[in-house]
């Protein structure tokens, strides 16, 4: 999806997520001259990208008079330190698009005004390779055109979905935001189990990584639901069937993931309170 800008796109925070978004926007045809990045210590690769593309880095925010959208990609613990320095941008009535975990729409309204157009989103780490998925929730002030713009900006790092209620962001965080860590841990466990079954450690790790990555890519490319793919690879009374009897038991993987996701959702709610 091409990113078309009428005014200035202000990126606040150019770390891993912000840098990935910047790279995606440029690849999506966004005009570099209309992008400004604000970060006192950007990674070298982001600094180099900005220099090559012609993206302005760290101008005085007071000189930006036509901000169309402000993308906030600052770590939550630094938010209250950073936001006061950019609240002057609200004079342009920009869309405020947050990709910061644990910060509510109300927290941005306190800084930019109750009439500010604010979208809170939750991306995940595969955004770094353009394979993320981001859920977004908007306040009542966001226009249809601003929704389209936000979707285009977020599509630069992967899929985008919209949730009708900000309260759902806690569950989104627990499933997709934290979800990559669950998959990485599954890979660790699979490799460890392979080693216990007699495989050399390096081979077990190689097999586990390739299996998890390949299975994910098969789901993505085929579009077939996970249950059908599972059934397709499971022969009656075969080896996979034997393993799934353990994983799908009453005390198997599903109740464990239920508890894990519930715990993550609770923590997301606590952090946003």
C-alpha positions as CSV (number, residue, x, y, z in Angstrom):
1,X,0.0,0.0,0.0
2,X,1.6,3.3,-1.1
3,X,2.0,6.0,1.5
4,X,0.8,9.3,0.2
5,X,1.5,12.4,2.4
6,X,0.0,15.9,2.0
7,X,1.9,17.3,5.0
8,X,4.8,16.2,7.2
9,X,5.1,12.8,8.7
10,X,6.9,13.2,12.1
11,X,8.5,10.0,13.4
12,X,9.2,10.3,17.2
13,X,11.6,7.5,18.1
14,X,13.8,5.9,15.4
15,X,14.9,2.7,17.2
16,X,14.2,-0.8,16.0
17,X,10.5,-0.4,15.4
18,X,10.7,3.2,14.2
19,X,13.6,2.4,11.9
20,X,11.7,-0.6,10.4
21,X,8.7,1.7,9.8
22,X,10.8,4.4,8.2
23,X,12.4,1.8,5.9
24,X,9.0,0.4,5.0
25,X,7.6,3.9,4.3
26,X,10.4,4.7,1.9
27,X,10.0,1.4,0.1
28,X,6.3,2.1,-0.1
29,X,6.9,5.3,-2.1
30,X,6.6,7.9,0.7
31,X,8.3,11.2,-0.2
32,X,11.4,11.4,1.9
33,X,11.3,15.2,1.9
34,X,8.0,15.1,3.8
35,X,9.4,12.9,6.6
36,X,11.1,14.1,9.8
37,X,12.6,11.8,12.4
38,X,13.1,12.9,16.0
39,X,15.5,10.8,18.1
40,X,18.5,12.1,20.1
41,X,20.4,8.9,19.6
42,X,19.2,6.9,16.5
43,X,20.9,3.7,15.6
44,X,23.7,4.1,13.0
45,X,21.7,2.2,10.4
46,X,18.7,4.5,10.8
47,X,20.9,7.6,10.7
48,X,22.5,6.3,7.5
49,X,19.1,5.5,5.9
50,X,17.9,9.0,6.7
51,X,21.0,10.6,5.2
52,X,20.8,8.5,2.0
53,X,17.1,9.1,1.5
54,X,17.0,12.8,2.5
55,X,14.9,12.4,5.6
56,X,15.3,15.3,8.0
57,X,16.8,14.2,11.3
58,X,16.2,16.1,14.5
59,X,15.1,19.6,13.3
60,X,13.6,21.9,15.9
61,X,9.9,20.6,16.4
62,X,8.9,24.3,16.4
63,X,9.8,24.6,12.8
64,X,7.3,21.9,11.7
65,X,4.1,23.8,10.9
66,X,2.3,21.3,8.7
67,X,2.4,18.0,10.6
68,X,-0.1,15.6,9.1
69,X,0.7,12.6,11.3
70,X,2.9,12.1,14.3
71,X,4.0,8.5,14.7
72,X,5.1,7.8,18.3
73,X,7.6,4.9,18.5
74,X,9.2,5.8,21.9
75,X,9.6,3.2,24.6
76,X,6.8,3.6,27.2
77,X,9.2,4.4,30.1
78,X,10.4,7.5,28.2
79,X,7.0,8.7,27.0
80,X,6.4,11.3,29.7
81,X,9.9,12.7,29.1
82,X,9.5,13.0,25.4
83,X,5.9,14.1,24.7
84,X,6.1,17.6,26.3
85,X,8.7,18.5,23.8
86,X,6.4,17.8,20.8
87,X,3.0,18.9,22.0
88,X,3.4,22.1,20.0
89,X,2.8,20.0,16.9
90,X,-0.9,19.8,17.9
91,X,-1.3,23.2,16.3
92,X,-1.5,21.5,12.9
93,X,-4.1,19.1,14.2
94,X,-2.2,16.0,13.1
95,X,-3.2,12.4,13.5
96,X,-1.4,10.9,16.6
97,X,-0.4,7.3,15.8
98,X,1.1,5.4,18.7
99,X,3.0,2.1,18.3
100,X,4.1,2.2,22.0
101,X,2.9,-0.7,24.2
102,X,0.9,0.1,27.3
103,X,0.0,3.7,26.6
104,X,-3.7,4.4,26.3
105,X,-5.5,6.8,23.9
106,X,-6.4,8.9,27.0
107,X,-2.8,9.3,27.9
108,X,-2.2,11.0,24.5
109,X,-5.3,13.1,24.7
110,X,-3.9,14.5,28.0
111,X,-0.9,15.8,26.0
112,X,-2.4,16.7,22.7
113,X,-6.0,17.7,23.7
114,X,-9.3,15.9,24.1
115,X,-10.1,16.9,20.5
116,X,-6.9,15.2,19.1
117,X,-7.3,12.4,16.6
118,X,-5.5,9.4,18.2
119,X,-4.9,5.9,17.1
120,X,-3.3,3.4,19.4
121,X,-1.7,0.4,17.8
122,X,0.1,-2.8,18.8
123,X,2.6,-4.1,16.3
124,X,4.9,-7.1,16.9
125,X,8.6,-7.8,16.4
126,X,8.3,-9.6,13.0
127,X,7.7,-6.0,11.7
128,X,11.5,-5.8,11.6
129,X,11.4,-8.1,8.5
130,X,8.1,-6.8,7.1
131,X,6.1,-9.8,8.5
132,X,4.4,-8.2,11.5
133,X,0.8,-7.8,12.3
134,X,-0.6,-4.7,13.9
135,X,-4.0,-4.1,15.5
136,X,-5.2,-0.5,15.8
137,X,-8.0,1.2,17.7
138,X,-9.1,4.8,17.1
139,X,-10.8,7.5,19.2
140,X,-13.9,9.3,18.1
141,X,-11.9,12.2,16.5
142,X,-10.2,10.1,13.8
143,X,-11.6,10.7,10.3
144,X,-12.0,8.1,7.6
145,X,-9.1,9.6,5.7
146,X,-6.8,9.5,8.7
147,X,-7.8,5.8,9.2
148,X,-6.7,5.1,5.7
149,X,-3.4,6.9,6.2
150,X,-2.8,5.0,9.4
151,X,-3.5,1.7,7.7
152,X,-1.0,2.6,4.9
153,X,1.7,3.6,7.4
154,X,1.3,0.4,9.4
155,X,1.0,-1.8,6.3
156,X,4.6,-1.0,5.6
157,X,5.6,-3.4,8.3
158,X,3.1,-6.2,7.7
159,X,-0.6,-6.9,8.1
160,X,-3.1,-4.5,9.7
161,X,-6.3,-5.2,11.5
162,X,-8.8,-2.8,13.2
163,X,-10.4,-3.5,16.6
164,X,-13.6,-1.6,17.5
165,X,-12.8,-1.2,21.2
166,X,-9.5,-0.1,22.7
167,X,-10.1,-2.5,25.5
168,X,-9.3,-5.3,23.0
169,X,-5.7,-4.1,22.7
170,X,-4.8,-5.9,26.0
171,X,-5.8,-9.2,24.4
172,X,-4.1,-8.3,21.1
173,X,-0.9,-7.6,23.1
174,X,-1.2,-11.0,24.8
175,X,-1.7,-12.9,21.5
176,X,0.3,-11.1,18.8
177,X,2.4,-8.6,20.6
178,X,3.9,-11.1,23.0
179,X,3.2,-14.1,20.7
180,X,6.5,-14.2,18.9
181,X,8.2,-14.9,22.2
182,X,5.9,-17.9,22.7
183,X,6.9,-19.2,19.2
184,X,10.6,-18.7,20.0
185,X,10.2,-20.6,23.3
186,X,8.4,-23.4,21.5
187,X,11.4,-23.6,19.1
188,X,13.8,-23.7,22.1
189,X,11.7,-26.5,23.7
190,X,11.4,-28.5,20.5
191,X,15.2,-28.3,20.0
192,X,15.8,-29.4,23.6
193,X,13.4,-32.3,23.2
194,X,15.2,-33.4,20.1
195,X,18.5,-33.3,21.9
196,X,17.0,-35.5,24.7
197,X,15.8,-37.9,22.0
198,X,19.4,-38.4,20.9
199,X,20.1,-35.7,18.3
200,X,23.3,-33.6,18.5
201,X,22.5,-30.1,19.9
202,X,23.4,-28.2,16.7
203,X,21.3,-30.5,14.6
204,X,18.3,-30.3,16.9
205,X,18.4,-26.5,16.9
206,X,18.7,-26.4,13.1
207,X,15.8,-28.8,12.7
208,X,13.6,-26.9,15.2
209,X,14.3,-23.5,13.7
210,X,13.7,-24.6,10.1
211,X,10.5,-26.5,11.1
212,X,8.9,-23.6,13.0
213,X,9.9,-21.1,10.3
214,X,8.8,-23.4,7.5
215,X,5.4,-24.2,9.1
216,X,4.8,-20.5,9.6
217,X,5.6,-19.7,6.0
218,X,3.3,-22.6,4.8
219,X,0.4,-21.1,6.8
220,X,1.1,-17.7,5.3
221,X,1.5,-18.7,1.7
222,X,-1.2,-21.4,1.6
223,X,-3.9,-19.4,3.5
224,X,-5.2,-22.7,4.9
225,X,-6.3,-22.6,8.5
226,X,-4.0,-24.1,11.1
227,X,-6.4,-26.9,12.1
228,X,-6.6,-28.2,8.5
229,X,-2.8,-28.0,8.1
230,X,-2.5,-30.0,11.3
231,X,-4.9,-32.6,10.2
232,X,-3.2,-32.9,6.8
233,X,0.1,-33.8,8.4
234,X,-1.4,-36.2,11.0
235,X,-1.8,-39.8,9.8
236,X,-4.1,-42.0,11.9
237,X,-2.2,-43.8,14.6
238,X,1.1,-42.4,13.2
239,X,4.0,-40.6,14.8
240,X,2.3,-37.1,14.7
241,X,-0.9,-38.6,16.1
242,X,1.1,-40.0,19.1
243,X,2.6,-36.7,19.8
244,X,-0.6,-34.8,19.5
245,X,-2.3,-37.1,22.0
246,X,0.0,-35.5,24.5
247,X,-0.1,-31.9,23.3
248,X,-4.0,-32.0,22.9
249,X,-4.7,-33.7,26.1
250,X,-6.9,-32.0,28.7
251,X,-3.8,-30.8,30.5
252,X,-1.8,-30.2,27.3
253,X,-0.9,-27.1,25.3
254,X,-4.3,-25.3,25.1
255,X,-4.9,-24.8,28.8
256,X,-1.3,-23.7,29.2
257,X,-1.6,-21.1,26.5
258,X,-4.9,-20.0,27.9
259,X,-3.2,-19.2,31.2
260,X,-0.2,-17.6,29.5
261,X,-2.3,-15.3,27.3
262,X,-4.6,-14.4,30.2
263,X,-1.5,-13.5,32.3
264,X,-0.1,-11.3,29.5
265,X,-3.5,-9.6,29.0
266,X,-3.7,-8.8,32.7
267,X,-0.2,-7.4,32.7
268,X,-0.9,-5.3,29.7
269,X,-4.0,-3.8,31.4
270,X,-1.9,-3.1,34.6
271,X,0.8,-1.3,32.6
272,X,-1.8,0.8,30.8
273,X,-3.6,1.8,34.0
